[in-house]
Amino acid sequence: AVDVPDAVIDLLVELRNWLQDKCEPPVTVSDRRLMKAVQLLQVVAYGDGRTEVNEYDCLLLEHVFGNRTDDAMKVRSRVLELISSDPGAQQTELVLLGTFGRAARLITAASEGKDTSELAGGGGAAP
């Protein structure tokens, strides 16, 4: 069996509420379609060798929810917003930004012929 964690259920509930209440024109997601979407996400996770659905699987819902062609873009945009508002994703983004900034400072210092041992954590000097 493939588990559906609370974070994914919360994302699905928030997406459905947004599509029906705040989206213009409203996009109706029936209980039946919602349950079929959950089953689809479980099949995707299983096919990928996982025992749990993750939030990124929900990007596939653009092909499930809505009837009009522009509905898919609305679903995709909202799922991306919900995923990026996840505190874990924000923390990862901050770590990556910090790493990128440090790498940029090292490259700049090395290209200027400066000592990079302090920036690199004591590993050595620039050539």
TILOMAR-492648 format. One line per 3 residues: number of its first residue (from 0); for each residue z, x, y of N, C-alpha, C, O, CB. Coordinates in Angstrom, 3 decimals, padded with zeros to 6 digits. Each point is the difference from the previous one (the first is absolute). Glycine has a CB too. Layout:
N
NUM> Z X Y Z X Y Z X Y Z X Y Z X Y; ...
***
This chain:
127
0> 000.000 000.848 -001.192 000.000 -000.848 001.192 000.000 000.883 001.242 000.611 001.069 000.023 000.616 -002.911 -001.260; -001.915 001.380 002.252 -000.074 000.714 001.270 000.895 -000.728 001.008 -000.181 -001.189 000.266 -002.199 002.009 -000.756; 003.339 -000.092 001.038 000.949 -000.579 000.951 -000.622 -000.141 001.383 -000.874 000.773 000.394 002.761 000.226 -001.697
3> -001.413 -002.004 002.026 -000.379 -000.199 001.398 001.280 000.166 000.815 000.850 -000.890 -000.002 -002.807 -000.701 -000.571; 002.105 002.723 001.274 001.243 000.259 000.734 000.179 -000.946 001.193 -000.951 -000.627 000.466 000.797 003.018 -001.176; 001.379 -002.472 001.181 000.336 -000.876 001.125 -000.831 000.314 001.236 -000.376 -000.911 000.739 002.683 000.717 -001.642
6> -002.598 001.468 001.136 -000.781 000.383 001.181 -001.385 -000.632 -000.035 -000.510 -000.423 001.038 001.773 002.582 -000.910; -001.880 -002.229 -001.306 -001.324 -000.607 -000.130 000.106 -001.515 000.167 -000.851 -000.612 000.644 000.110 002.481 -002.183; 001.769 -002.471 000.970 000.193 -001.446 000.158 000.215 -000.341 001.472 -000.559 -000.974 000.505 001.546 000.824 -002.827
9> -000.178 000.950 003.006 000.224 -000.215 001.433 -001.308 000.108 000.774 -000.259 -000.797 000.901 002.590 001.703 -001.130; -003.150 000.073 -000.118 -001.291 000.171 000.664 -000.890 -001.223 -000.242 -000.649 -000.488 000.925 000.838 002.997 -001.183; -000.220 -002.999 -000.970 -000.817 -001.173 -000.322 000.474 -001.236 000.765 -000.819 -000.754 000.525 000.378 001.717 -002.799
12> 001.741 -001.171 002.338 000.553 -001.149 000.717 -000.324 000.101 001.483 -000.435 -000.974 000.614 002.283 000.779 -002.307; -001.636 001.375 002.267 -000.288 000.205 001.418 -001.487 -000.202 000.285 -000.358 -000.625 000.998 002.285 002.234 -000.844; -002.792 -001.089 -001.018 -001.445 -000.153 000.172 -000.400 -001.469 -000.062 -000.760 -000.479 000.841 000.403 002.747 -001.851
15> 000.864 -002.968 000.027 -000.331 -001.424 -000.147 000.463 -000.790 001.216 -000.757 -000.808 000.538 000.931 001.022 -003.031; 001.054 000.009 002.928 000.519 -000.706 001.182 -000.836 000.291 001.230 -000.307 -000.900 000.781 002.597 000.999 -001.749; -002.660 001.171 001.139 -000.800 000.384 001.163 -001.374 -000.666 -000.050 -000.476 -000.516 001.011 001.698 002.716 -000.892
18> -001.853 -002.192 -001.275 -001.330 -000.605 -000.133 000.037 -001.500 000.289 -000.925 -000.534 000.613 000.331 002.281 -002.307; 001.642 -002.422 001.261 000.070 -001.453 000.159 000.546 -000.441 001.357 -000.381 -001.054 000.509 000.689 000.912 -002.955; 000.589 000.951 003.039 000.681 -000.446 001.217 -000.477 000.689 001.280 000.015 -000.609 001.069 001.927 000.141 -002.499
21> -002.360 001.715 001.332 -000.296 000.755 001.214 -001.452 000.404 000.129 -000.432 000.417 001.074 002.730 000.394 -001.151; -003.043 -000.925 -000.977 -001.404 000.386 000.003 -000.822 -001.147 000.590 000.300 -001.171 -000.235 000.034 002.676 -001.795; -001.360 -001.165 002.788 -000.845 -001.019 000.593 -001.438 000.241 -000.376 -000.521 001.055 000.363 002.117 -001.323 001.526
24> -002.282 -000.608 -002.579 000.509 -001.239 -000.582 000.887 000.309 -001.201 -000.141 001.049 -000.629 -001.908 -002.284 001.416; 002.961 000.320 -001.101 000.920 000.239 -001.118 -000.744 000.177 -001.329 -001.036 -000.620 -000.243 002.775 -000.715 001.457; -001.176 002.200 -002.060 -000.552 000.233 -001.332 001.037 -000.512 -000.999 001.112 000.522 -000.086 -002.489 001.526 000.844
27> 000.996 -003.069 -001.501 000.916 -000.593 -000.970 -000.014 000.796 -001.294 -001.059 000.268 -000.567 000.704 -002.529 001.590; 001.542 002.635 -001.481 000.153 000.697 -001.280 000.864 -000.892 -000.883 001.206 -000.117 000.215 -001.427 002.453 000.850; -000.400 -002.958 -002.052 000.725 -000.911 -000.884 000.950 000.775 -000.912 -000.137 001.210 -000.184 -001.798 -002.818 000.255
30> 002.896 000.886 -000.635 000.924 000.611 -000.963 -000.780 000.587 -001.172 000.304 001.093 -000.477 001.511 -002.718 001.143; -002.810 000.897 -001.116 -000.800 000.452 -001.136 -000.735 001.308 000.326 -000.018 000.930 -000.807 -000.256 -003.327 000.074; -000.327 002.452 001.920 -000.715 001.214 000.393 000.966 001.167 000.170 -000.331 001.136 -000.337 -001.416 -002.536 001.469
33> 002.930 001.123 -000.615 001.005 001.049 000.158 000.412 000.573 -001.355 000.120 001.215 -000.153 000.697 -002.332 002.248; -000.602 000.248 -003.068 000.383 000.467 -001.335 -001.148 000.778 -000.664 000.242 000.986 -000.696 001.320 -002.961 000.474; -002.794 001.538 000.434 -001.155 000.731 -000.532 -000.095 001.381 000.657 -000.372 000.977 -000.649 -000.846 -003.161 000.225
36> 001.551 002.256 001.701 -000.017 001.286 000.703 001.037 000.952 -000.590 -000.271 001.188 -000.173 -000.503 -002.344 002.269; 001.966 000.632 -002.407 001.048 000.821 -000.624 -000.489 000.519 -001.347 000.188 001.173 -000.320 001.615 -002.507 001.490; -002.429 000.466 -001.957 -000.531 000.419 -001.301 -001.074 001.074 000.165 -000.055 000.953 -000.777 000.554 -003.235 -000.147
39> -001.348 002.127 001.932 -001.028 001.012 000.278 000.644 001.348 000.322 -000.444 001.036 -000.496 -001.104 -002.835 001.345; 002.585 001.787 -000.025 000.684 001.241 000.363 000.634 000.656 -001.231 000.008 001.225 -000.121 000.432 -002.156 002.420; 000.083 000.121 -003.195 000.582 000.541 -001.234 -001.074 000.624 -000.878 000.229 001.048 -000.603 001.584 -002.771 000.703
42> -002.973 001.100 -000.179 -001.111 000.544 -000.794 -000.464 001.333 000.597 -000.281 000.949 -000.731 -000.443 -003.295 000.076; 000.648 002.409 001.968 -000.417 001.232 000.673 000.979 001.131 -000.297 -000.408 001.112 -000.334 -000.680 -002.466 002.152; 002.378 001.064 -001.694 001.013 001.032 -000.277 -000.068 000.436 -001.457 000.071 001.193 -000.293 001.414 -002.150 002.082
45> -001.621 000.009 -002.697 -000.087 000.328 -001.428 -001.236 000.848 -000.285 000.065 000.970 -000.755 001.140 -003.104 000.189; -002.320 001.764 001.168 -001.238 000.763 -000.188 000.095 001.417 000.543 -000.718 000.898 -000.440 -000.529 -003.029 000.560; 002.143 002.316 000.842 000.213 001.321 000.580 001.095 000.764 -000.745 000.357 001.113 000.386 -001.091 -002.002 001.839
48> 001.271 000.284 -003.306 001.012 000.679 -000.800 001.400 -000.085 000.564 000.872 000.775 -000.394 -002.638 000.727 -000.325; 001.999 -002.428 001.634 001.324 -000.131 000.612 000.753 -001.172 -000.595 -000.600 -000.921 -000.555 -000.272 001.924 002.666; 002.178 -000.966 -001.993 000.840 -001.099 -000.490 000.499 -000.867 001.145 000.805 -000.909 -000.204 -000.116 002.323 -001.734
51> -001.170 -001.128 003.143 000.461 -000.726 001.177 -001.124 -000.106 001.019 -000.740 000.959 000.218 003.092 -000.163 -000.616; -002.478 -001.955 001.017 -000.955 -000.214 001.084 000.538 000.720 001.226 001.212 000.031 000.215 -001.975 -002.284 -001.154; -000.122 002.835 001.750 000.474 000.573 001.259 -000.670 -000.715 001.179 -000.958 -000.752 -000.178 001.341 002.995 -000.950
54> 000.127 -002.000 002.303 -000.469 -000.716 001.193 -001.464 000.285 000.308 -000.687 -000.851 000.567 003.002 000.938 000.323; -002.795 001.080 -001.248 -001.391 000.353 000.287 -000.970 -000.815 -000.852 -001.159 -000.172 000.379 001.902 002.480 000.236; -000.288 -002.806 -001.751 -000.832 -000.887 -000.814 -000.349 -001.270 000.774 -001.038 -000.614 -000.247 002.105 001.527 -001.844
57> -000.212 -001.303 003.014 -000.211 -001.235 000.761 -001.238 000.065 000.898 -000.456 -001.031 000.494 002.919 000.668 -000.547; -003.002 001.547 000.266 -001.244 000.100 000.767 -001.135 -000.745 -000.694 -000.963 -000.404 000.651 001.713 002.617 000.248; -000.645 -002.396 -002.205 -001.022 -000.743 -000.739 000.012 -001.489 000.321 -000.950 -000.710 -000.330 001.130 002.396 -001.477
60> 000.864 -002.159 002.433 000.119 -001.425 000.285 -001.035 -000.489 001.001 -000.196 -001.207 000.141 002.608 001.393 -000.628; -003.070 000.720 001.178 -001.066 -000.432 000.905 -001.127 -000.686 -000.773 -000.767 -000.776 000.569 001.342 002.661 000.995; -000.668 -001.595 -002.853 -001.026 -000.619 -000.838 000.491 -001.292 -000.650 -000.765 -000.680 -000.684 -000.178 002.948 000.260
63> 002.214 -002.607 000.634 000.604 -001.147 -000.675 000.322 -001.125 000.982 -000.255 -001.168 -000.290 001.200 002.722 -001.425; -000.392 -001.210 002.862 000.448 -001.007 000.961 -001.093 -000.294 001.012 -000.689 000.907 000.466 003.058 -000.150 -000.762; -002.518 -002.001 000.625 -000.933 -000.422 001.023 -001.320 -000.478 -000.573 -000.368 000.302 -001.135 001.446 001.294 002.663
66> -001.770 -002.352 -000.699 -001.280 -000.564 -000.404 -001.152 000.470 000.869 -001.154 -000.037 -000.427 002.377 -001.928 -000.412; -000.928 002.403 002.041 -001.031 000.442 000.937 -000.109 001.515 -000.025 000.932 000.694 -000.408 -000.516 -002.703 001.862; -001.546 002.511 -001.020 -000.219 001.452 -000.051 000.972 000.759 000.894 000.422 001.099 -000.359 -002.823 -001.530 -000.129
69> 002.765 -000.120 001.637 000.930 000.710 000.883 001.444 -000.062 -000.493 000.850 000.731 000.508 -002.375 -001.242 001.385; 001.818 -000.344 -002.868 001.351 -000.066 -000.570 000.377 001.303 -000.687 001.157 000.418 000.044 -001.428 -002.880 -000.349; -000.697 003.100 -000.326 000.279 001.258 -000.712 000.517 001.062 000.965 000.941 000.725 -000.321 -002.726 -001.275 -001.364
72> 001.183 000.644 002.850 000.451 000.994 000.982 001.406 -000.338 000.517 000.805 000.897 000.250 -003.206 -000.479 000.415; 002.682 -001.687 -000.510 001.339 -000.416 000.439 001.042 000.394 -001.039 001.064 000.520 000.335 -002.060 -002.442 000.956; 000.677 001.668 -002.551 000.932 000.335 -001.083 000.217 001.504 -000.049 001.140 000.458 -000.078 -001.885 -002.475 -001.236
75> -000.335 002.791 001.357 000.107 001.461 -000.055 000.837 000.534 001.155 000.882 000.834 -000.201 -003.111 -000.729 -000.929; 001.955 -000.583 002.330 000.730 000.473 001.178 001.486 -000.304 -000.108 000.841 000.842 000.313 -002.896 -001.170 001.061; 002.369 -000.880 -001.819 001.413 -000.380 -000.095 000.716 000.789 -001.095 001.139 000.428 000.189 -001.726 -002.721 000.635
78> -000.068 002.486 -001.960 000.619 000.791 -001.074 000.264 001.421 000.488 001.067 000.557 -000.260 -002.236 -001.956 -001.493; 000.215 001.979 002.450 000.197 001.357 000.532 001.158 000.042 000.992 000.779 000.953 000.006 -003.223 -000.490 -000.322; 002.561 -001.494 001.157 001.126 -000.068 000.936 001.328 -000.075 -000.755 000.964 000.683 000.347 -002.440 -001.827 001.345
81> 001.510 000.311 -002.722 001.242 -000.167 -000.765 000.364 001.266 -000.764 001.175 000.357 -000.087 -001.669 -002.791 -000.122; -000.501 003.111 -000.343 000.273 001.244 -000.729 000.495 001.072 000.962 000.939 000.733 -000.310 -002.700 -001.315 -001.397; 001.130 000.672 002.874 000.384 001.055 000.945 001.343 -000.280 000.650 000.606 000.912 000.564 -003.011 -000.476 -000.141
84> 002.892 -001.681 -000.486 001.316 -000.297 000.560 001.115 000.305 -000.989 001.178 -000.132 000.332 -002.220 -001.629 001.083; 000.679 002.171 -002.636 000.982 000.368 -001.014 000.715 001.273 000.440 -000.662 000.986 000.326 -000.729 -002.064 -002.155; 002.733 001.086 001.849 000.736 001.194 000.432 -000.349 001.253 -000.801 -000.035 001.096 000.560 001.863 -002.605 000.141
87> -002.082 001.367 -001.991 -000.384 001.160 -000.805 -001.329 000.580 000.442 -000.168 001.219 000.048 001.426 -002.177 -001.955; -002.205 000.085 002.232 -001.303 000.463 000.475 000.138 000.669 001.365 -000.664 001.000 000.276 -000.473 -002.843 -001.564; 001.999 001.290 002.140 000.220 000.609 001.311 000.625 001.380 -000.143 -000.377 000.923 000.721 000.643 -003.199 000.290
90> 000.679 002.432 -001.925 000.635 001.295 -000.221 -001.025 001.017 -000.491 -000.009 001.143 000.454 002.190 -002.288 -000.973; -003.035 000.735 -000.400 -001.048 000.879 -000.518 -000.935 000.421 001.125 -000.394 001.163 000.088 000.536 -002.283 -002.338; -000.495 000.168 003.108 -000.881 000.309 001.123 000.645 001.031 000.925 -000.672 000.919 000.468 -000.313 -003.229 -000.609
93> 002.273 002.164 000.403 000.701 000.954 000.871 000.046 001.396 -000.629 -000.171 001.000 000.697 001.556 -002.889 000.221; -001.157 001.955 -002.218 000.016 001.290 -000.691 -001.374 000.657 000.086 -000.106 001.195 000.275 001.902 -002.028 -001.839; -002.842 000.052 001.329 -001.360 000.553 000.066 -000.354 000.448 001.416 -000.634 001.041 000.178 -000.031 -002.526 -002.081
96> 001.067 000.712 002.907 -000.261 000.393 001.382 000.731 001.301 000.348 -000.555 000.874 000.666 000.248 -003.297 -000.051; 001.560 002.540 -001.075 000.759 001.224 000.237 -000.632 001.203 -000.674 -000.068 001.081 000.585 002.119 -002.449 -000.395; -002.513 001.186 -001.415 -000.659 001.079 -000.739 -001.295 000.400 000.691 -000.302 001.186 000.126 001.317 -002.012 -002.271
99> -001.774 -000.156 002.587 -001.253 000.288 000.700 000.268 000.767 001.291 -000.697 000.966 000.310 -000.331 -003.036 -001.295; 002.042 001.637 001.736 000.337 000.687 001.254 000.403 001.442 -000.240 -000.409 000.894 000.740 001.129 -003.067 000.221; 000.079 002.404 -001.989 000.431 001.361 -000.332 -001.192 000.866 -000.408 -000.106 001.156 000.410 002.343 -002.049 -001.132
102> -003.131 000.324 -000.088 -001.198 000.735 -000.419 -000.878 000.338 001.201 -000.556 001.095 000.085 000.629 -002.251 -002.315; -000.191 000.215 003.150 -000.816 000.239 001.197 000.601 001.131 000.847 -000.732 000.838 000.527 000.015 -003.265 -000.531; 002.053 002.448 000.134 000.644 001.080 000.765 -000.192 001.346 -000.681 -000.223 001.007 000.671 001.912 -002.637 000.188
105> -001.601 001.656 -002.209 -000.215 001.244 -000.743 -001.422 000.515 000.187 -000.207 001.193 000.222 001.918 -001.920 -001.898; -002.674 -000.155 001.586 -001.408 000.400 000.151 -000.258 000.515 001.405 -000.676 001.011 000.185 -000.010 -002.706 -001.903; 001.226 000.998 002.703 -000.187 000.426 001.392 000.639 001.363 000.229 -000.613 000.883 000.599 000.571 -003.283 000.146
108> 001.272 002.572 -001.219 000.686 001.281 000.180 -000.736 001.118 -000.727 -000.145 001.094 000.545 002.329 -002.303 -000.318; -002.646 000.959 -001.436 -000.713 001.022 -000.764 -001.313 000.371 000.674 -000.376 001.172 000.021 001.427 -002.027 -002.121; -001.753 -000.135 002.652 -001.282 000.296 000.652 000.192 000.774 001.299 -000.918 000.679 000.458 -000.035 -002.747 -001.478
111> 002.141 001.970 001.616 000.307 000.745 001.217 000.636 001.354 -000.313 000.337 000.761 000.906 -000.048 -002.931 000.303; -000.127 002.463 -002.506 000.556 001.285 -000.416 001.505 000.097 000.159 000.541 001.105 000.023 -002.687 -000.109 000.593; 002.829 -002.107 -000.508 001.451 -000.004 000.174 000.700 000.067 -001.350 -000.591 -000.297 -001.038 000.341 -001.020 003.158
114> 001.516 001.711 -002.089 000.833 000.043 -001.202 000.311 -001.433 -000.421 000.572 -000.769 000.772 000.437 003.015 -000.103; -001.384 -002.598 -001.889 000.213 -001.369 -000.493 001.188 -000.094 -000.942 000.242 -001.056 -000.585 -002.674 000.647 000.820; 003.181 001.506 -000.391 001.104 -000.011 -000.962 001.065 -001.039 000.372 000.566 -000.648 -000.880 -000.994 003.077 000.421
117> 000.698 -002.587 001.744 001.000 -000.984 000.407 -000.493 -001.419 -000.256 000.764 -000.843 -000.471 000.080 002.438 002.207; -002.107 -001.870 -001.432 -000.569 -001.329 -000.220 -000.128 -000.312 -001.488 000.196 -001.141 -000.419 -001.434 001.343 002.582; 000.911 000.810 -002.953 -000.242 -000.205 -001.432 001.292 000.025 -000.804 -000.035 -000.137 -001.222 -002.210 001.173 001.497
120> 003.355 -000.867 000.372 001.258 000.003 -000.724 000.368 001.373 -000.529 000.701 000.108 -001.006 -001.130 -002.455 000.404; -000.033 003.395 001.263 000.381 001.354 -000.388 -000.860 000.612 -001.077 000.405 000.984 -000.620 001.847 -001.592 001.245; -003.426 000.059 -000.868 -000.833 000.482 -001.074 -000.822 001.221 000.297 -000.439 000.672 -000.934 000.383 -002.938 000.229
123> -000.177 002.590 001.967 -000.808 001.163 000.304 -000.661 -000.121 001.352 000.192 -000.984 000.715 -000.569 001.311 -003.131; -000.397 000.674 002.760 -000.644 000.060 001.295 -001.490 -000.236 -000.147 -000.569 000.089 -001.088 002.326 001.489 001.909; -002.363 -001.880 000.306 -001.451 -000.206 000.029 -000.683 001.340 -000.192 000.575 001.034 000.341 -000.348 -003.041 001.186
126> -001.448 002.016 -002.067 -000.718 001.266 -000.214 -000.330 000.697 001.286 -000.602 001.074 -000.017 -000.333 -002.008 -002.037
***
